[in-house]
């Protein structure tokens, strides 16, 4: 019995350390949207505005209280905008702000990465020819892609 309790406690995820948010750009991003439900809500909103019930149906498995809390948090982070459509009872429509729409590319990259490690998910494909697409780093000043040897020297400024 003791081994069962020990195994169960070891399988719990470690809590997110909020003190790390200021240490790296990735940690700062995770502070804003770094949980599974938030990312799935953002993905659902990429298709356009949704009402609470629609989001609840599109984000499979999310409890109403969790959906409500995440929407409030994403609104506070200026990622989701809220528009009332009924006063009595108060009801709202949710949509991505411009800042939230900027996450579309990041979510596509994350989904692509996930599809490459999954037997069930399909990678993103180019519509006209059906070839899986590849993401590349791009320097707008030099107007060229940044390849692997150079990518090692990338830094945040």
N, C-alpha and C positions, 0 to 999 in steps of 0.2 A: 504494500500500500504506500509506503514511504517513497518508493521509486516512482510510482504513478504521480504522486503529488509533485515530486521534484521535476519530472519530465514535463508536466503541465505548466509549471511556473517558468521553465526554461523556454517554452515555446511562445511566450507572450512577447509582443514587440516592445522594444525599448521606447520610452516616451521621448518625444522630440525635445531637444534642449534649446529653448528659445534664446539663450545667451549666445548661441552660435550665429544668429541672424546677421549680425554686423561684421562677422569675420570674413565672409566670402560673398561674391555676387550670387552664387548658387544658393547659399544658405538664406540670403535675403529673399530670393524668389520662392524658396520652399516655405518660408515664413508666411508668405501671402497666399500661396495656392498649393502647398505641398501635401495635400492629403487626397486619397483616392476619390472621395465623394466630390470634392471641389473640382477636380479635373474632369470627372464625368458630367457634372452639371455644366461646366464650360463647354464641353464637347456637344452636349445636347443643345445649347444655346447658339452654337455656330450656325445652325440651320435657320435661325431667326427667333423672334420673340416667342415665349411660351408662358402659359399660365401655370400655376402651381400644380394642378392636377395633371397637366400634360408632362411637366417635368417629372412628377412622381411616377408616371407610367413609363417614361423614356429611360429613367435611371433605375434600372431593375434592382430591387432589394433595398432601396433607401427608405428608412423610416421617416414619417412626416416631420417629426421633431428635428431630426438630423438635417433634412432638406431645408426646413425653415431656418435653422441656425446657420447653415452654410450660406444660404442666400443673403442673410443679414451680414455675415462676415464679408462675403464677396462684394456686397454693396458698400460696406465700409472701406474696402480696399479700392473702390472706384473701378471694379472689374465688371460688375453687373449694375445695370440701371433698372429702376423700378417705376412703373407707370400705373396709376390707379385706373381701373376700368369700371368699377362699381363702388358707390358710396355706402349703400346699405344692402347687404353687408359689405364691409370694405374688402375689395378683391384687387389683385395686382397682376400685371403682366411683367415678365422679366426679360431683359435683353442684355447683350454684351455692350459695354461702352467701347469707345475707340481703343482705350487701353486694353480692354478685354479681348477685342478682336485681334490685337497684336499677338495674342497667345496662339492663334490658329497655326502658325508655322511651327511653333514649339510642339504643339500637340501632334501635328502630322509627323514630326521627327520622332517623337516618343512612340507613336503608334507604329511607325515603320520599324523602329528598333524592336518593339514588342512582337511584331509579326515575324521577324527573322528568327526569333527564338521560340516560336509557337508552331505546333503542328496544325492548329485550327484556324489561325488568323492569316488572311491574305495580305501581301504587301500592297502599297499604293502602286497603281499602274497608270501608264500614259494611255489616255483614252484612244487616240487614233491607232496606235500599234500594239497596245497591250503589254509592253515591256515594263518591268518594275523600274520605278524611277530611283535615282540616287540623289542624296543631298550633298551639297558642296558648300564650303565656305567661299565667300565672294568679297573681294576688296573693291568698293566702288571708286576709290581714287585711282587705283591702277587698272581698273576695268578687267580683272582677271580672277580666276579661281586661285585659292590658296591651297596648295597641295601638302601632303603629309610632312615632308622635311621642314617646310616653313611653318606649318601649323604648330609644331612643338614650341616655337618662339612666340606664340600669341599670348597677349596679356590684356588685362582690363586696365584702362587708364581713366 
